[in-house]
Amino acid sequence: MTRNHIFVCGDPALDFAATLRARRSSRIEALTTPKQLGAWYLESGLVDSVTPSTEADFERARAVREALYRLVTDGRRGRPYDGTALAVVNDPARRPAAQPQLTGPGRRRPRKRP
């Protein structure tokens, strides 16, 4: 697999937040399509396979990314965490984890959430 994304932070959350680089200047966006989001998930090693993301999935993921960045910035500056950013990050974290299942041909796939 060709790697299109950079993983240098040693933590998936920090690497995800870093998919928007040069935030204060030219803003280099690494995730411009749902397909690139899926590629990031695979390249990060967090998952073995992905279901194609919808545009809504993509927008939610970018909102979580921005909330993560805000929380990291608040923590580094010794400020209390932003309540809205906490809610954006914690909402998907409260949902049940995917439960892998085997398909007829023996391939593993995540079970859809209720």
C-alpha positions as CSV (number, residue, x, y, z in Angstrom):
1,M,0.0,0.0,0.0
2,T,1.3,3.5,-0.8
3,R,1.2,5.7,2.2
4,N,-0.2,9.1,1.5
5,H,-0.3,10.4,5.1
6,I,2.3,11.2,7.7
7,F,2.3,9.7,11.2
8,V,5.0,11.3,13.4
9,C,3.2,12.2,16.6
10,G,3.2,8.7,18.2
11,D,-0.5,9.0,19.0
12,P,-3.4,8.5,16.6
13,A,-5.4,11.4,18.0
14,L,-2.4,13.8,17.6
15,D,-1.7,12.4,14.1
16,F,-5.3,12.9,13.2
17,A,-5.3,16.5,14.4
18,A,-2.2,17.1,12.3
19,T,-4.0,16.2,9.1
20,L,-4.6,20.0,8.8
21,R,-1.1,21.4,8.8
22,A,0.2,25.0,8.8
23,R,-3.0,26.1,10.5
24,R,-1.8,29.7,11.0
25,S,-0.6,30.3,7.5
26,S,-1.2,28.4,4.2
27,R,-3.4,25.6,5.8
28,I,-2.4,22.4,4.1
29,E,-5.4,20.0,4.2
30,A,-4.6,16.3,4.0
31,L,-8.2,15.2,4.1
32,T,-10.1,16.7,1.2
33,T,-12.4,13.8,0.3
34,P,-14.2,10.9,2.1
35,K,-11.9,8.5,0.2
36,Q,-8.8,10.2,1.8
37,L,-10.4,9.8,5.2
38,G,-10.7,6.1,4.6
39,A,-7.1,5.9,3.4
40,W,-6.0,7.7,6.6
41,Y,-7.8,5.2,8.8
42,L,-6.2,2.3,7.0
43,E,-2.7,3.8,6.9
44,S,-2.9,4.7,10.6
45,G,-3.2,1.0,11.5
46,L,-6.3,1.7,13.5
47,V,-8.4,-0.6,11.3
48,D,-7.9,-3.5,8.9
49,S,-10.6,-2.4,6.4
50,V,-13.1,0.5,6.0
51,T,-16.5,0.9,4.7
52,P,-16.6,3.9,2.3
53,S,-17.3,7.1,4.2
54,T,-20.3,9.3,3.2
55,E,-20.0,13.0,3.0
56,A,-21.7,13.3,6.4
57,D,-19.1,10.9,7.9
58,F,-16.3,12.9,6.4
59,E,-17.7,16.2,7.8
60,R,-18.2,14.6,11.3
61,A,-14.6,13.3,11.2
62,R,-13.2,16.7,10.4
63,A,-15.3,18.3,13.2
64,V,-13.9,15.8,15.6
65,R,-10.4,16.6,14.3
66,E,-10.9,20.3,14.9
67,A,-12.3,19.6,18.4
68,L,-9.2,17.4,19.2
69,Y,-6.9,20.2,18.1
70,R,-8.8,22.7,20.3
71,L,-8.5,20.4,23.3
72,V,-4.8,19.7,22.7
73,T,-4.2,23.5,22.4
74,D,-6.2,24.2,25.6
75,G,-4.2,21.6,27.5
76,R,-0.9,22.9,26.3
77,R,-1.8,26.4,27.3
78,G,-3.1,25.3,30.7
79,R,-6.6,26.4,30.0
80,P,-9.8,24.6,30.9
81,Y,-11.1,22.4,28.1
82,D,-13.6,24.0,25.8
83,G,-17.0,22.5,26.6
84,T,-18.2,22.4,23.0
85,A,-15.0,20.6,21.9
86,L,-15.4,18.1,24.7
87,A,-18.9,17.3,23.6
88,V,-17.8,16.9,19.9
89,V,-15.1,14.4,20.9
90,N,-17.1,12.6,23.6
91,D,-20.3,12.1,21.6
92,P,-18.8,9.5,19.2
93,A,-16.7,8.0,22.0
94,R,-19.9,7.2,23.9
95,R,-21.2,5.0,21.1
96,P,-20.6,1.3,21.2
97,A,-17.5,0.0,19.5
98,A,-17.7,-1.8,16.2
99,Q,-18.1,-5.6,16.6
100,P,-16.2,-7.5,13.9
101,Q,-18.1,-10.3,12.2
102,L,-17.2,-12.8,9.5
103,T,-19.0,-12.8,6.2
104,G,-19.9,-15.9,4.2
105,P,-16.5,-16.0,2.4
106,G,-14.7,-15.6,5.7
107,R,-13.9,-11.9,5.4
108,R,-14.1,-9.8,8.5
109,R,-16.3,-6.7,8.5
110,P,-17.5,-4.3,11.2
111,R,-21.0,-4.7,12.4
112,K,-23.2,-1.6,11.7
113,R,-24.0,0.4,14.8
114,P,-27.7,0.4,15.9
